[in-house]
Amino acid sequence: MPAAVAHDPLCDLCPGNLRAGGERNPSYSGTYVFTNDFPALRPDPVRPAALLVAPPADPPVAPSADPAPVWPAGPGSGLLRSEPARGTCRVVCFGPRHDRGLVDMTPAEVRAVVDTWAAQEEELSRTWRWVQVFENRGTAMGASNPHPHGQIWACDALPDEPAAEDARQREHFARSGSSLLMDYAEIETAAGERVILAEEHWLVVVPFWALWPFETLLLPRHPVDRLAALSDDQRDGLSRLLGRLLTGYDALFDHPFPFSMGWHGAPGPHPAPGPRPGPELGSEPEPESGLGPDLDPGWGPGDPPAAFWQLHAHFYPPLLRSPTIRKHQVGYEMLADVQRDLTPEAAADRLRAVMAPVAANRT
């Protein structure tokens, strides 16, 4: 969680400080984006190290339509295979203050973060198939630096979770001609029992299928397929709503609430739109070499993702009964199926109770 100092001279992310990779941050005053000094994804494919020692008898399998070769996992192995992933990783500092996260920011300051997310998605989705915007808040969720920040990973393949969402939304659209998540939002709005926040453009619910005790799903109330497509009114509404949601989370146990959150939107690549002001960039991003604008994005038959995809954000907080008691998915849950410690309706009741007092202060 953010520490109680505005600037930490030992922090890799504070303005003017030297990062572990040797680059020095500029004296930034707003959002600041730079290419991760130690990225999990790189633009050029890397052959698996084990194969450099023991190359397979046969050359990599590389169909002409697939730019990424697939190597057998070992000599003579046709069962185990690996495929190099290409991509890029960026860090998004939400602001210069070491002690002010999204929950502490004004709606205007949060709006700057929303605009940065959208601008980064807009740029990266011209090249890469999937752009994952996310934040890990708190050491319980793996955040290694308390300076308020998030990350963006972009890659040339569609990961498992968004691939499943893509398939379900595509199937629903083909069957009904309507958006799965828009239909779901109508069901939740009519029922009301799992809704914790609502405003003109956004809805926050504890989803019917929630696995984590206080998991939430943030949905636009009108069709929009990705962050870059949000209107000014939708961005303003989101900025207010995020402040209310995060303040309510912290109020639940009177403690900074850890979580992992992230945005899911229509897979790319997307054509370049008209110009929109971007964020303050840090070190020059490396040259991208992803799918490229002329490569078939692999949508398959039917409509492109914009026709059936609905933008949404997942919030996955681990706390269960107190700041020190969290849910662990172990034993039966790892080996068979998950079980709920709270019903979604009970979780929504508790969250609504703490959201109401903060609503008037987050306008």
PyMOL commands that set and color helices and strands:
alter all, ss='L'
color gray80, all
select helices_A, chain A and resi 49-53+102-104+107-124+139-141+160-176+180-191+227-229+232-252+305-307+332-335+344-359
alter helices_A, ss='H'
color red, helices_A
select strands_A, chain A and resi 32-35+71-72+81-82+87-93+130-137+149-155+195-198+202-205+216-220+259-264+280-281+312-316+319-322+325-326
alter strands_A, ss='S'
color yellow, strands_A
deselect
rebuild
show_as cartoon
